[in-house]
Amino acid sequence: MSTRRGLWSTAALVAPRGILAVGAVGCSSDSDDSGGGADDGASTTQSDAGGDEGMSGASGSSDSGGASDSGGASDSGGASDAGGDTSASADDYGPDTDLRTDAPPVQAEDAVETAQGEVGDGTLHAVELDYDESDSAWQWDVKILADTTDHKVVIDAVTGEVVADESETTDDQEKAIDLNDPMTYDDALKAATAERDGELRGWKLEYDDGMIQYQFDIADGADEQEVTVDAETGDVTVD
């Protein structure tokens, strides 16, 4: 689930966003079989804003409310409301980061809230955390179907800034996913690592082929495999 910006077209140049309240969902991570894919004919332009901004190492906003309106560091420790920490950098989270122990600070719920702020109402059908080789950064891909437009909002997983809003027109019908129901990230990861233990290199939750599923990229040394957990039945498969 690495490098994937290929087939989606970007719908708009997006300025780095302000900030969001922190959510709480296990460790943050995700990969995307569908993260780079888009049908032919997708409409495009791409934003590269926010990809190389300063990054943070602790999730959450300052208790003292010191965060700046533009997403800057607060007086009480540098954490932004979007879950980022302006004291860190992209170099703190390389492609071999084990997301089980050293996940970037922006959590899944933070990314979803940011994406919904960009797109508005729609059906959330995929959330993914993956390392983008071209940008040398961990990024969230959040997919939201609004009417006949499928958006993929790309968010820096360290700063919480919006990198791009990519979109395509589609006739697909998507089923909404929920980060806590019918299975949480923590429960799904526990089930996955019971089948295959190792370092977590990316993950996603999506509705695909009529099934709501978690997919985890788990590496044991140089050997990396994808472990899928059916969120509704709990069934685990290793590819």
Residue pairs with C-beta under 8 A, 6 or more apart in sequence:
1 30
1 31
1 32
1 33
1 35
1 128
1 130
1 201
1 202
1 203
1 204
1 215
1 217
1 226
2 31
2 95
2 130
2 131
2 132
2 133
2 201
2 202
3 36
3 131
3 132
3 133
3 134
4 32
4 35
4 36
4 37
4 130
4 132
5 36
5 132
5 134
5 135
6 36
6 37
7 36
7 37
7 38
7 42
8 35
8 36
8 37
8 38
8 42
8 44
8 152
8 166
8 168
9 38
9 42
9 43
9 44
9 45
9 46
9 166
9 167
9 168
10 44
10 45
10 46
10 47
10 164
10 165
10 166
10 167
11 43
11 44
11 45
11 151
11 165
11 166
11 167
12 45
12 47
12 165
12 167
13 45
13 46
13 47
13 49
14 47
14 49
14 50
14 118
14 162
14 163
14 164
14 165
15 49
15 50
15 162
16 49
16 50
16 53
16 71
16 159
16 161
16 162
17 50
17 71
17 82
17 114
17 117
17 118
17 160
17 161
17 162
18 69
18 70
18 71
18 81
18 82
19 61
19 67
19 71
19 80
19 81
19 82
19 84
19 160
20 81
20 82
20 83
20 110
20 113
20 114
20 117
20 160
21 61
21 81
21 110
21 113
22 59
22 60
22 61
22 81
22 82
22 83
22 107
22 109
22 110
23 83
23 107
23 108
23 109
23 110
23 112
23 113
24 107
24 109
25 107
25 108
25 109
25 179
25 180
25 184
25 185
26 108
26 184
26 185
26 186
26 189
27 99
27 100
27 103
27 185
27 189
27 200
28 99
28 103
28 104
28 105
28 106
28 107
28 108
28 111
28 129
28 140
28 157
29 99
29 103
29 129
29 130
29 200
29 201
29 202
29 203
29 216
30 108
30 127
30 128
30 129
30 130
30 140
30 141
30 202
30 203
30 204
30 205
31 128
31 129
31 130
31 201
31 202
31 203
31 204
31 215
31 217
31 226
32 126
32 128
32 130
32 141
32 204
32 206
33 208
33 215
34 126
34 143
34 206
34 208
35 126
35 128
35 130
35 141
35 152
35 204
38 166
38 168
39 168
39 170
41 168
41 169
42 166
42 167
42 168
42 169
43 167
43 168
43 169
44 166
46 164
46 166
47 162
47 163
47 164
47 165
48 163
48 164
49 161
49 162
49 163
50 156
50 159
50 161
50 162
50 163
51 135
51 137
51 156
51 163
52 90
52 135
52 137
53 156
53 159
53 161
54 86
54 87
54 88
54 89
54 159
55 84
55 85
55 86
55 88
55 89
55 90
55 92
55 93
55 104
55 156
55 158
55 159
56 78
56 79
56 80
56 83
56 84
56 85
56 86
56 87
56 88
56 105
56 158
56 159
57 85
57 87
57 88
57 92
57 105
57 158
58 77
58 78
58 79
58 85
58 105
59 79
59 83
59 85
59 105
59 106
59 107
59 110
60 79
60 83
60 105
61 67
61 74
61 79
61 80
61 81
62 74
62 75
62 76
62 77
62 79
63 76
64 74
64 75
64 76
65 74
66 74
66 75
66 76
67 73
67 74
67 79
67 80
67 81
68 74
71 80
71 81
71 82
71 84
71 159
71 160
71 161
72 80
72 86
73 79
73 80
73 85
73 86
73 87
74 80
77 85
78 85
78 86
78 87
79 85
79 105
80 86
80 159
80 160
82 106
82 110
82 114
82 159
82 160
82 161
83 105
83 106
83 107
83 110
83 160
84 105
84 106
84 156
84 158
84 159
84 160
84 161
85 105
85 158
86 159
88 105
88 158
89 158
90 136
90 137
90 158
92 158
93 102
93 104
93 137
93 138
93 157
93 158
94 131
95 131
95 133
95 201
96 199
96 201
97 103
97 104
97 131
97 138
97 201
98 199
98 200
98 201
99 129
99 199
99 200
99 201
99 202
99 203
100 189
100 199
100 200
103 129
104 129
104 138
104 157
104 158
105 157
105 158
106 140
106 155
106 156
106 157
106 158
106 159
106 160
108 127
108 129
108 140
108 179
108 185
108 205
109 179
110 160
111 127
111 129
111 140
111 142
111 155
111 157
111 160
112 124
112 127
112 142
112 179
114 142
114 153
114 155
114 160
114 162
115 124
115 140
115 142
115 144
115 151
115 153
115 155
116 122
116 124
116 144
118 151
118 153
118 162
118 165
119 144
119 146
119 151
119 153
119 165
120 146
121 146
122 144
122 145
122 146
122 147
122 151
123 144
123 145
123 146
123 174
123 175
123 176
124 142
124 143
124 144
124 176
124 177
125 143
125 144
125 145
125 174
125 175
125 176
125 177
125 206
125 207
126 141
126 142
126 143
126 177
126 204
126 205
126 206
126 207
126 208
127 140
127 141
127 142
127 143
127 177
127 179
127 204
127 205
127 206
128 140
128 141
128 142
128 202
128 203
128 204
128 205
128 206
129 138
129 139
129 140
129 157
129 202
129 203
129 204
130 138
130 139
130 141
130 202
130 204
131 137
131 138
131 139
131 201
131 202
132 138
132 139
135 163
137 156
137 157
137 158
138 156
138 157
138 158
139 154
139 155
139 156
139 157
139 163
140 154
140 155
140 156
140 157
141 152
141 153
141 154
141 204
142 152
142 153
142 155
143 150
143 151
143 152
143 153
143 206
144 150
144 151
144 153
145 151
145 170
145 172
145 174
148 169
148 170
148 171
149 167
149 168
149 169
149 170
150 167
150 168
150 169
150 170
150 172
150 174
151 165
151 166
151 167
152 164
152 165
152 166
152 167
153 162
153 164
153 165
153 166
154 162
154 163
154 164
154 165
154 166
155 161
155 162
155 163
156 162
156 163
174 207
175 207
175 212
176 207
177 205
177 206
177 207
177 212
177 231
179 185
179 205
182 212
182 231
182 232
183 214
183 229
183 231
183 232
183 234
185 203
185 205
185 214
188 205
188 214
188 216
188 229
188 231
189 200
189 203
189 214
189 216
191 229
191 234
191 236
192 214
192 216
192 218
192 227
192 229
192 236
193 216
193 218
193 227
194 236
195 227
195 236
195 238
196 218
196 220
196 225
196 227
196 238
197 218
197 220
198 218
198 219
198 220
199 218
199 219
199 220
200 216
200 217
200 218
200 219
201 217
201 218
201 219
201 224
202 216
202 217
203 214
203 215
203 216
203 217
204 214
204 215
205 212
205 213
205 214
205 231
206 212
206 213
206 215
211 230
211 232
212 230
212 231
212 232
213 228
213 229
213 230
213 231
214 228
214 229
214 231
215 226
215 227
215 228
215 229
216 226
216 227
216 228
216 229
217 224
217 225
217 226
218 224
218 225
218 226
218 227
219 225
225 238
225 239
226 238
226 239
227 236
227 237
227 238
227 239
228 236
228 237
228 238
228 239
229 235
229 236
230 236
